[in-house]
């Protein structure tokens, strides 16, 4: 259902492949109550995603993954990024089901419980993608090796760090993707409460 403050004149599919690009011709209400002039905007449609920061409260460790990302070639100079487990939400699937599935596929970890962190728009100036973010309880001793779906040419290396070491990587700028930045900042604020909740402290 379209917001009454937005009037869409035309919507055209410019590209349809694994992803889709839609072009809108529209106008919207201005803060002064008038209408904007007609605008043309493209939107990258790739669906919605879910991500989880696997955290072991007993060992006080986080499980990160490292993989090649083509979008980071020019943006960062180093296209191998430290990230957290994530995946696209298939039709009929819940975000919780996605992170349970992806945690096994990408890190070898079984999620024993999740705590919601937040839901956010990834880059609303150009894509509709929404990401649902969790922290998941895991046994980090089960996380190691190289993972990924062969049919998707994934090459994912598991990196287990103490929470403090992960926070240090965050603060030095080693971690550059939004989801792990948000998740680790959340863990910095909630670690003691979370460890108590998950029985790691008395």
C-alpha positions as CSV (number, residue, x, y, z in Angstrom):
1,X,0.0,0.0,0.0
2,X,1.5,3.3,-1.1
3,X,1.9,6.1,1.4
4,X,-0.6,8.9,0.4
5,X,2.3,11.4,0.6
6,X,3.8,9.6,-2.5
7,X,2.3,9.6,-6.0
8,X,3.8,7.1,-8.4
9,X,3.2,8.0,-12.1
10,X,5.1,5.1,-13.6
11,X,7.1,2.0,-12.6
12,X,9.3,0.2,-15.1
13,X,11.4,-2.9,-14.8
14,X,14.8,-1.9,-16.3
15,X,16.6,-5.2,-15.6
16,X,15.5,-8.6,-14.5
17,X,18.1,-11.2,-13.7
18,X,19.1,-12.7,-10.3
19,X,18.4,-9.2,-9.1
20,X,16.0,-6.6,-10.5
21,X,16.2,-2.8,-11.1
22,X,13.0,-0.8,-11.1
23,X,12.7,2.8,-12.3
24,X,10.1,5.0,-10.7
25,X,8.7,8.3,-11.9
26,X,7.0,9.9,-8.9
27,X,6.5,12.9,-6.7
28,X,6.3,13.2,-2.9
29,X,5.0,15.7,-0.4
30,X,7.6,18.3,0.8
31,X,7.9,19.4,4.4
32,X,6.1,22.7,3.5
33,X,3.0,20.7,2.4
34,X,3.5,21.2,-1.4
35,X,4.4,18.5,-3.9
36,X,7.9,17.9,-5.2
37,X,8.5,18.2,-8.9
38,X,8.3,14.8,-10.8
39,X,11.4,12.7,-10.0
40,X,13.0,9.7,-11.6
41,X,14.7,7.2,-9.3
42,X,16.1,3.7,-9.8
43,X,15.8,1.0,-7.0
44,X,17.9,-2.1,-6.8
45,X,15.6,-5.0,-5.7
46,X,17.4,-8.0,-4.2
47,X,14.9,-9.1,-1.5
48,X,15.4,-9.0,2.2
49,X,18.0,-10.6,4.4
50,X,18.8,-11.7,7.9
51,X,22.1,-11.8,9.7
52,X,23.4,-13.1,13.1
53,X,26.5,-12.5,15.2
54,X,27.4,-16.0,16.6
55,X,28.5,-15.5,20.2
56,X,29.7,-18.0,22.7
57,X,28.9,-16.6,26.2
58,X,31.0,-19.3,28.0
59,X,34.2,-18.6,26.1
60,X,33.3,-15.0,25.5
61,X,34.1,-15.4,21.8
62,X,32.5,-14.3,18.6
63,X,32.5,-16.2,15.3
64,X,33.2,-14.1,12.2
65,X,33.5,-15.1,8.6
66,X,35.9,-13.8,5.9
67,X,35.0,-13.8,2.2
68,X,35.7,-12.1,-1.1
69,X,33.2,-9.3,-1.9
70,X,33.3,-7.8,-5.4
71,X,31.6,-4.5,-4.2
72,X,34.6,-3.8,-1.9
73,X,37.3,-4.0,-4.7
74,X,37.3,-0.2,-5.3
75,X,35.6,0.9,-2.1
76,X,38.2,-0.4,0.3
77,X,41.2,-1.7,-1.6
78,X,40.8,-5.1,0.1
79,X,37.9,-7.1,-1.1
80,X,38.2,-9.8,1.6
81,X,35.9,-8.6,4.4
82,X,35.3,-9.8,8.0
83,X,31.5,-10.2,8.3
84,X,28.9,-12.1,10.2
85,X,26.7,-14.9,9.1
86,X,23.9,-13.7,6.7
87,X,21.6,-14.9,4.0
88,X,18.6,-13.9,1.9
89,X,15.1,-14.6,3.1
90,X,13.3,-17.1,0.8
91,X,9.6,-17.0,0.3
92,X,7.8,-18.5,3.3
93,X,10.9,-18.3,5.5
94,X,11.3,-16.4,8.7
95,X,14.5,-14.4,9.6
96,X,15.1,-16.8,12.5
97,X,15.0,-19.8,10.1
98,X,17.5,-18.0,7.8
99,X,20.1,-17.4,10.4
100,X,19.8,-21.0,11.7
101,X,20.4,-22.4,8.2
102,X,23.1,-20.0,7.3
103,X,25.1,-20.4,10.5
104,X,25.5,-24.1,9.7
105,X,26.3,-23.5,6.1
106,X,28.8,-20.6,6.6
107,X,30.4,-21.4,10.0
108,X,29.5,-24.9,11.1
109,X,27.8,-23.5,14.1
110,X,24.4,-24.5,15.4
111,X,22.5,-21.6,16.8
112,X,21.1,-22.5,20.3
113,X,19.0,-19.3,20.7
114,X,18.8,-15.8,19.3
115,X,18.3,-12.3,20.7
116,X,16.9,-9.7,18.2
117,X,19.2,-6.7,17.8
118,X,17.4,-4.5,15.2
119,X,16.0,-4.3,11.8
120,X,17.3,-1.7,9.4
121,X,17.2,-0.5,5.8
122,X,20.6,-1.3,4.2
123,X,20.8,1.7,1.8
124,X,17.4,3.2,1.3
125,X,18.6,5.8,-1.3
126,X,19.0,3.0,-3.8
127,X,17.7,-0.3,-2.6
128,X,14.6,-1.6,-0.8
129,X,16.6,-4.3,1.1
130,X,15.8,-4.7,4.8
131,X,18.1,-6.6,7.1
132,X,17.0,-8.3,10.3
133,X,19.9,-8.6,12.8
134,X,20.3,-11.1,15.7
135,X,22.9,-12.2,18.2
136,X,23.0,-16.0,18.4
137,X,24.2,-18.3,21.2
138,X,26.7,-20.9,19.9
139,X,29.5,-23.2,21.0
140,X,32.5,-21.5,19.3
141,X,34.6,-24.6,19.7
142,X,32.6,-26.1,16.8
143,X,33.5,-23.2,14.4
144,X,36.4,-23.7,12.1
145,X,37.5,-24.3,8.6
146,X,36.4,-23.3,5.1
147,X,32.7,-23.3,4.3
148,X,30.2,-22.2,1.6
149,X,27.8,-23.5,-1.0
150,X,29.8,-24.9,-3.9
151,X,27.0,-24.1,-6.4
152,X,27.3,-20.4,-5.4
153,X,31.1,-20.4,-5.6
154,X,31.3,-19.4,-1.9
155,X,34.7,-19.6,-0.2
156,X,34.1,-18.6,3.4
157,X,36.8,-18.8,6.1
158,X,35.8,-19.0,9.8
159,X,37.5,-16.6,12.2
160,X,37.0,-17.1,15.9
161,X,38.0,-14.1,18.1
162,X,37.7,-13.2,21.7
163,X,35.0,-10.5,22.1
164,X,37.7,-8.0,23.1
165,X,39.8,-8.8,20.0
166,X,36.7,-8.4,17.8
167,X,36.0,-5.0,19.5
168,X,39.6,-4.0,18.8
169,X,39.2,-5.0,15.1
170,X,36.1,-2.8,15.0
171,X,37.8,0.2,16.6
172,X,40.8,0.1,14.3
173,X,38.6,0.0,11.2
174,X,39.4,-3.6,10.1
175,X,35.7,-4.4,10.0
176,X,34.0,-2.4,7.3
177,X,30.6,-3.9,6.6
178,X,27.5,-2.4,8.3
179,X,26.0,-5.6,9.8
180,X,29.1,-6.7,11.8
181,X,29.7,-3.1,12.9
182,X,26.2,-2.7,14.2
183,X,26.2,-6.2,15.8
184,X,29.5,-5.8,17.6
185,X,28.6,-2.3,18.8
186,X,25.4,-3.9,20.3
187,X,27.4,-6.6,21.9
188,X,29.8,-4.1,23.4
189,X,26.8,-2.5,25.1
190,X,25.0,-5.7,26.1
191,X,27.7,-8.3,26.7
192,X,27.4,-8.6,30.5
193,X,23.6,-8.7,30.4
194,X,23.7,-11.3,27.6
195,X,26.2,-13.5,29.4
196,X,24.1,-13.5,32.5
197,X,21.0,-14.3,30.5
198,X,22.7,-17.2,28.8
199,X,24.1,-18.6,32.1
200,X,27.7,-17.7,31.6
201,X,27.9,-15.6,34.8
202,X,26.4,-16.0,38.2
